[in-house]
Structure formats: structure tokens, C-alpha cells
Amino acid sequence: MSLPHPTTEQITLANVLGALGDPTRLAIIAQLARDEATPMRCGQFWDLGSKTNISYHLAKLREAGVVRTETVGTSRLISLRREDLDKLFPGLLDSIIASAADLPLAAVVLED
């Protein structure tokens, strides 16, 4: 099963900023940025909220084009769409990641 993702051309700044306007989503981005080479499973974000809550936030990030979700067996692997975002909005993702480190929820995630 493949989940729908916007193409690079469909990603808009308004949708990206709207998706990143939530502290939990910023914490997810901060956690993904710690090791961008390794996609993360949905369950690795459960310290940020309930399974239903995290699924909702991951869907919002995917729909905005911030993350890519791959279904592998029964798992979903999440990764940042760094290449697409850097192409469209140079420096934006780095600024978001740097500012997310100052948020209380993201700081807890980054200390692990």
C-alpha cells in the first residue's frame, strides 16, 4: 500500500509552515533530523503522544510534503524530504530544525 505524497511541485510554503506550526510536529522534525540517513518507525515517536495523535501529526507532515512515509511490511518508515525542501526553500529546513531545538518538547527529544 502506498500513501499519497505531494510532488515536489505541489509543495507550497504555506502548507509547509502550516504543518510546522505545531510543537509536536516540530519535535518530530527535530527527532528525524538527528539522523537523517536512517528513516524512523512511527513507534519511535510515541514518547511525544498517543499512537492516534502521532499518526495524525505524521499525516499532516506527509500531506504538506515535509516528510516521506514508506510502507515496509507492517511498518511505516518516516524520513525528511530534505532534498525537495532545500530545492524549493533553501535554508528553511535548517532554520526550522535549529529553532525547534529551543522548544521544550523538542528539547526533551533531543536529549535522549
C-alpha positions in Angstrom: 0.0 0.0 0.0 1.4 3.4 -1.0 0.4 6.6 0.8 -0.2 9.7 -1.3 2.5 12.4 -1.2 2.6 15.7 -2.9 5.0 16.0 -5.8 7.9 18.5 -5.4 5.9 21.0 -7.5 2.9 20.7 -5.3 4.7 21.6 -2.1 3.9 25.1 -1.0 5.4 27.3 1.6 2.0 28.0 3.2 1.4 24.2 3.6 4.9 23.6 5.0 4.7 26.4 7.5 1.1 25.4 8.4 2.2 21.9 9.2 5.2 23.1 11.2 3.0 25.4 13.3 2.5 22.7 16.0 5.0 21.9 18.8 4.6 18.1 18.4 5.3 18.3 14.7 8.4 20.4 15.3 9.5 17.8 17.8 9.0 15.1 15.2 11.1 17.1 12.7 13.8 17.6 15.4 13.9 13.9 16.1 14.1 13.0 12.4 16.9 15.5 11.9 19.1 13.8 14.5 19.9 11.0 12.0 18.5 11.9 8.6 20.2 8.9 6.9 18.0 6.5 8.9 14.2 6.5 8.5 12.3 6.2 11.7 9.3 3.9 12.5 6.1 5.5 13.7 6.5 3.9 17.1 9.7 5.8 17.8 7.6 9.0 18.2 5.2 7.6 20.8 7.1 9.4 23.6 5.6 12.6 22.1 1.9 11.4 22.3 -0.5 8.6 21.8 -0.4 6.4 18.7 -3.5 8.1 17.3 -2.1 11.6 18.0 1.3 10.8 16.4 -0.4 9.2 13.3 -2.4 12.4 12.9 0.7 14.6 13.1 2.7 12.4 10.7 -0.2 12.5 8.2 -0.2 16.3 8.4 3.6 16.5 7.8 3.3 14.0 4.9 0.4 15.8 3.3 2.4 19.1 3.4 5.4 17.5 1.8 7.7 17.7 4.8 8.2 14.0 5.3 8.0 10.9 3.2 6.3 7.8 4.6 7.2 4.4 3.2 5.2 1.3 4.0 7.5 -1.7 4.5 5.6 -4.8 5.6 3.6 -3.8 8.6 5.8 -0.8 9.4 5.8 2.7 8.2 9.2 4.4 7.8 9.3 8.2 8.1 12.1 10.4 6.6 12.5 14.1 6.0 12.1 15.3 2.4 15.3 17.4 2.8 16.2 17.4 -0.9 12.8 18.6 -2.0 12.5 21.2 0.7 16.1 22.5 0.2 15.4 22.8 -3.5 12.2 24.8 -3.0 13.0 26.8 0.1 16.8 27.0 0.6 17.8 27.2 4.3 14.2 26.9 5.6 14.5 23.3 7.0 17.8 24.1 8.7 16.2 27.2 10.3 13.2 25.2 11.4 15.4 22.4 12.9 17.6 25.0 14.7 14.6 26.8 16.2 12.9 23.6 17.2 15.8 22.7 19.5 14.7 25.6 21.7 11.2 24.3 22.2 10.5 22.3 25.5 9.0 19.3 23.7 11.8 19.1 21.1 14.5 19.6 23.8 13.3 16.5 25.6 13.5 14.5 22.4 17.0 15.8 21.5 18.4 15.0 25.0 17.7 11.2 24.5 
